[in-house]
Amino acid sequence: MINEAILRQLDYAPNEALKEQVSRIVDNTRSFEKIEKHIMDLHQQLRVDGSYIALSNSENYFKIKIEAPSPELTAEAHEKVQHWSEKYKIETAKVDKKNTYYIKGFSH
């Protein structure tokens, strides 16, 4: 999938700077081609909880941003991320004191 399509699936309006950022993120994500579909699927699943996948502004990774409107939906979103990472063997790193994870890549 080209960078512009990735941006559109994540609800961004593509421009050159964002396409370059996606390129850096893809290059930095282990075995991105193996997990790309799973990232986009998780983005769709999280939307019902008010959460989403985004581009990190500080690291060259996709980030999972949990912004659910209630503690129950927040807990549900964290469970979805945990289940997703275990099922597809995707390494994530939780950001301290935030409801955010970085997607590091395929773990095997």
Sequence and secondary structure as in RCSB ss.txt:
>XXXX:A:sequence
MINEAILRQLDYAPNEALKEQVSRIVDNTRSFEKIEKHIMDLHQQLRVDGSYIALSNSENYFKIKIEAPSPELTA
EAHEKVQHWSEKYKIETAKVDKKNTYYIKGFSH
>XXXX:A:secstr
  HHHHHHHTT    HHHHHHHHHHHHHSBTHHHHHHHHHHHHHHHHTTT EEEE SSSSSEEEE   SSHHHHH
HHHHHHHHHHHHHTEEEEE TTSSEEEEEEE  
